Amino acid sequence: MAAGADLAQLALDFHHTHQLLDPAAQGVQEWQVRITAAGTPVGSLTAVRGLYWKSDNLRERMADEQSFPALVAAQLLDEDGRFTYEFEEFIESASSVLVLVLDRLHVEEAFADPVVVAGVVSSVVDRLTDNYFAVVLPAKNASTDAGSALLAEAGTLLSAQEFSDELQIIDNALAAPEEAAQRVRSRLRSLARHGQPAAWDEDDDEDDGWHEDGEEDELTTRTAAVLRVALEQLSEQIWQDVTDMGDAPARRGEGRVLGSLPPITFGQDRQWRRQMARCFDDLAAELAETRAVRPLCTGEEMALHLGIDRAKSLTRNRPRLVAEAVEGLGEDRRDFDWDWCSDVLFEDHDVLMLFDASLDGIEDRGNEINQALGLANLAAADWFKPFRPRQARDPDRGFRHS
């Protein structure tokens, strides 16, 4: 991958024209996927969807597409258009499977990286398939051009299995491809953040919070803005919980925030809950002043974990709200890297062990695991004790609500 290739600006444009009364359009759909970077075309990919039940003879129909789809049709379907015995043995649910064939990849040299192509393939698969698709790509031995070779490498990264010397298949009914896709997306985020390629098995989190610009533990401006919105939303919700629930015991899923905390907190009183609500307010206020947010007690750690989860949800599900929050702020390749936030903004993730039912009692200082791991301040009564007294927040700062 060439230096300066801006992965954060990559986008895919999907184009498919459907002839309403054309019977051939019912059995096979061809999608042209244009790859762009900051609006400029940098590559393309063809995706052919074979819809088994809508085609009179899917083998003949796909063979008519010629090239790679024809090869796929010859190996997966018999002359009557039925799936072959070999394919039915290979796939998890052949009786209801559909076929997506990917080929004719062209990409500029700056983005001709297997991880980048795997990210493109993963996104195409995510948008054009469901759990009943067999995604077919060229195998390494069938690679006759640079695009096919990149697709073959991308398939390997996405847990495709070789069906023959020419074909490899991703079975979407299995868990492994989705797990592989998540690894690829994580890898792409790392490449976008650092701006340079690295070995696939290299630890993406080796920087321990240091960035190429020398800033430690500092969020980008846009990331901080969205995280602040998330924390402010959670603050409004938990304060409403305090009003609605008072001292009454909570239950899993009850309220907007209190029911999402670990079970050891469900029996806490209104004053404890007010302190928990203030944790969200303190972190949001800190983000208004600085981008180097750091939780100073267990309650703030929990609030920040929930805030990051909410921020991740906002960037996925509320693009307009996010656009309003970051309007006028400069973009950065590290924007919205919530996995990095989870890794770097905490000294440890001990508080998350309180969600594990198999570790019940771990908050007790007399617990063997607690003592062995040197855990501190996990008991609900200790959540608001500062980790370092010299860094404690002003005890007279009060509460946002009475």
N, C-alpha and C positions, 0 to 999 in steps of 0.2 A: 504494500500500500504506500503510495507516494506521500511524502511529507506535505502537510498543508491541506490534505483532503478533509473537508469538514463533514464528518459523519453526522453531527447533530442536525445538519440541514438536509439530510437525505429524506426523500418522500417518494411514495408510489402513486401513480395515476393509473387507474383501472379503466379500460375501455372495452366494451362489448356491445355490438350491434345485433339486435334480435329481429329477424324478419318475421313479422307476425304470422303470416300464412304459409311460410316455407316449412314443409314437413321435415326437411333435413335438419332444420334448426332445433327441432325437438330432441334429437338424440345426442348431438354434440354441440358444445358451446366453446367458442374460441375467444379467449381474453388476451388482449394486448396490454402488458404492464410496462409503463414507462417509468424509469428510475430517474429522479431529478435531484439535484443538489442546489438549494437556494433558488429553485425555479428553473434552473438550467438542466436540460436533458444530459444525462451521463451514461445511460444504458437502457436496455429493454429486455423483456422476457416474454415468452409465449406460454400460456397455460391453456390446455385443452381438457375440458370436462366431458367425460363419457357417461351419459345417463342411461344405465342399462335398461330400465323398464320403459323408457321413452323411445327406444330405437328398435326398429324392426329387426336389424341385425347389426349389433354394435361393432362386430369385427369388420364388416364391409364398410360401415360408415367411418370408422376410425382409419381404416386403410386408405380411404379416399383422401384423407388429410395428407397422406404421403409422409416421407421422412421418418422422424422418430415415432410419432403416433402410430404409423403403420407397423413399425417394428414391435411396438408394445402390443398392438392388436393381434399380431401373428403369434406372440408368445403367451398371451393371457386368455385368448378366446379361440374356440374351435370354429370350424367352418360354418356351423349353424348359429354362431353368435353367442354360444354359452361359454361360461368360464371353464377353463381346462381343469382337470383333476389336480394337476400340479399346483395351480394357482389356488384352488380351494383348500388344499392342504397347507399352503403357505400362509394364507391370510386368516385372521381371527374369526371373521364373520362374513364369509364369502356370499352367503345367501342374500345379503342386503347391501353388499358393498358397491360403491361407485368408484370411478377412476379419474384421477387428475394427473395429466402428463405435463411435465415441465421441460421445455427445451428452448432452443434458439436464444440463448443468453448472449448478449453483447454488453460489455461494460468498459468504460474508459479505464486506462491503466491505473489511474490514481485510486480507483475503488476495486481493482481486480484482486481482492483478497478473499480467501475462502470463508473467513468469519463474516465479512460483510455480505457475501453472497448467501451464506447460510441465514443471516438475518433477513435478507430479502425473501428467500424461499419460505422461511418460517412465517413471515407476514402474509405472503400470498396464500399459503396453506391455511392460515388462520381465517382469512377472509373468504375463501372460495370453497371450503370444505366443512364437514362436521365429523362426528366420530365414526362415520361409515364409509370413509374414503380410503382407497389405496393410492398413495401419491408415488408416481413413478418418475425416476430420474435416470440419466445415463450412469452406468457403472464405470469404474476406472478403466477396465479393459476395452470399453467401447468409446473412449474419449478420442475423438478425431479432430477436435479443434479446441482452442483455449476456453471458449464458453462451456463446452461439454465437460472439459476437465475441471473447471471451477464448480459446475453443478455436481459432479461426482464427489469432489471433496466436501462440498456443502452437505450432500446427503450423508456422508460418513459422520460429520459433526452432529447431524440431526438424528442419529441412530437408525438410518436406513439399513435394511438387510439385503444382501445380494440375492437376487432371484435367479440370475443367470450371468453369463459373462458380459452381457450387454445392459442388463437392467438391475437397478436396486429399487427397493420399495419401502416407503414409510407407511406403516399400518397405524392409522389414527385411532384405532380402537384400543391400542396399547398405551400404557403410561410412559414408557421410555422415551418416545418421541417428544412428548410435552416437557418432560424433565430436561431433555437435551436442548429443546428450544429455549427454555428458561436460562440454561447455562450460556447459550449463544447470545441471548439478549443482555445478560449480565456482562459478558465479554465485550459486546459492542459498546455498552455504556462506559466500560473502562477504557476502551480504545478512544472513544469520543472525548473522555475527560482528559486523557494524557496526550492525545494527538499523535501517537506513534504506535506501531505494531509491537507485539511482544509474543513470545512463545505461548502456544495454547495451554500448556500445563504450568505456566508461570503463575504465581499467586497474584491475583488482581489487587489484593488489599495490602501489599507489602509496603506501601508508602507510609503507613502508620500516621496518616493525617497530614502529611506534608505534601504540598502541591508544587507544580513547576514554577509558580510565581512566588514561592517561598512563604506563603501564608499558611499558618497552621490552624486547623479546626475552624476555619472561617467559611461560612456559607456564601454562595453567590447572592447577589442582590435580589434576583428574582426568586431564588429558592427561599431566602429569608422572608420575603413578602408573602409567599404562599403558605409557608409554615406558620407565620404569624396569623394569617386568616384562619387556618385550621385550629390553632390554639384558641383564638377568640370565639370561634364557633363552639368549641367544646366548653369553654368557660360559660357561655350563655346557657348551654344545655345543663351543665352540672349545677349551676346556681338555680335553675328551674327545678332540678331534682331536689336540691336542698329545701326549697320552698314546698314542694309537693310531698316529700317523704319525711321531713323533719327527723325525728329519732326512730322512726319505724324501721324494723329490719328490712334489708333489701333481699331480693332474690335474683338469680341469674337472668339477665335480659331485662330486668325491670328498670324503668326510667330511661334516660337518654345516655347517661355515662356511668352512674353508680353501679348499675347492674352489669357493667362490662369490666369492672375491677376484679381482682382476685377474691375468692370466697372469704378469705380471712378478714375482709373489710366490711362484709355485709352487715355485721352487727354493730358497727360503730355509730356513735351518736351524731347529732346535728353539728356540734362544734368541730368534731373531727372532719366532717364532710365540708364544712366551711373552709377549713385549712387546706383540704384537698383541692377545693375550687380555687383557692388563692394561688396554688401552684401553677395552674394554667395562666392566671393573670400575671404572675411574676415573670414567667417565661416569655409571654407575649410582650410585656413591657420591656424586657431585656432586648428582644428582637427589634423593638422600635428604636433602640439606641445603638445596638451593635449587632454584628453578624456572627460573633463568636459565642453563641449561646452554650451554656454549660449547666446542667442540673446540679444543685447544691445539696439535695437530700433525696431520700428514696421516693417521696411523694412527687418530686419534680421529675425524677427518672421515669416514673410511671406516666406522668402527664406528657413528657416528651415522647415516649414510645407511642402513646395514643395520638399525639399531635402529628407525628411522622406518618402513622397509618392513615390518618384523616387527610393529610396533605397528599399522600400518594393517591388516595381515592379521588380527591378534587382534580388532580391533573389528568386522571383517566376519565372521570365522569362529568366534570363541570368546566369544560374548556372556556366557556364565556366568562364565568366567574374568575377563573385564573387570568384570563386576558385582561380583565378589569383591574385585578390586583397588581399586575406587573406592567401596566401601561406606562410607557415612558422610561422604563428601566432597561439598561443595557443587557444584551444577551451574552451568555457565557456557555461554553461547551459543557460545563459541569452543572448547568441548570437542572434542577429536579432529579438529582441523583439520590433518591431516598435510601437506597441500600448503603451508599457511602455515609449518609447521615446516621443510619443505625449503627454502622461500624465505628465511626469516629467520635461521635458526640457523647459517648458514654465510656466510663472507665471499665465497666463490665455490664453484663446483662443478668446479674443475679436475680433481680426483682421478677424477671419473667418466669423463674422457676416456681413462683407462687401459683401459676396457672396449672401446673402439673399435679394432677390428683395423686400420682404415685409418690410424690414427695411431700405429702401432707405432714405438717409438723416441722418442716425444714426451717421455718422462721424462728423456732424456739432455740435459744442459745445453747440449751443442753442437748440438742439433737446431734447425733454423731456426724451426720453429713455436714451440718452447719459448722461444727467444730473443725472437721477435717478440711473444709474449704475456706475456713476463716471468714464466714459470711457475717455481715453487720447490718443492723437497722432494718431487718426484714419484717419484724413484728409490727403490726399495724400501729401500735402505740409509739413506735420509734420512727415512723415514716417522715416526720417533719423535723427531726434532729439533724442539724447540719453535719455533713461529713467532716468539714474542717471549720471549727468555731471561728477562726479568723476571717473566713470567707462568708460567714452567715449574713443573711439579709437583715435589714433593719427590723428589729422586733417590734418597733412602734409604727410600722408602715400601715397597719390597719387592714380593713377588708373593703372590697369594692361594693359589697352589699352588706346591709346590717343583718 
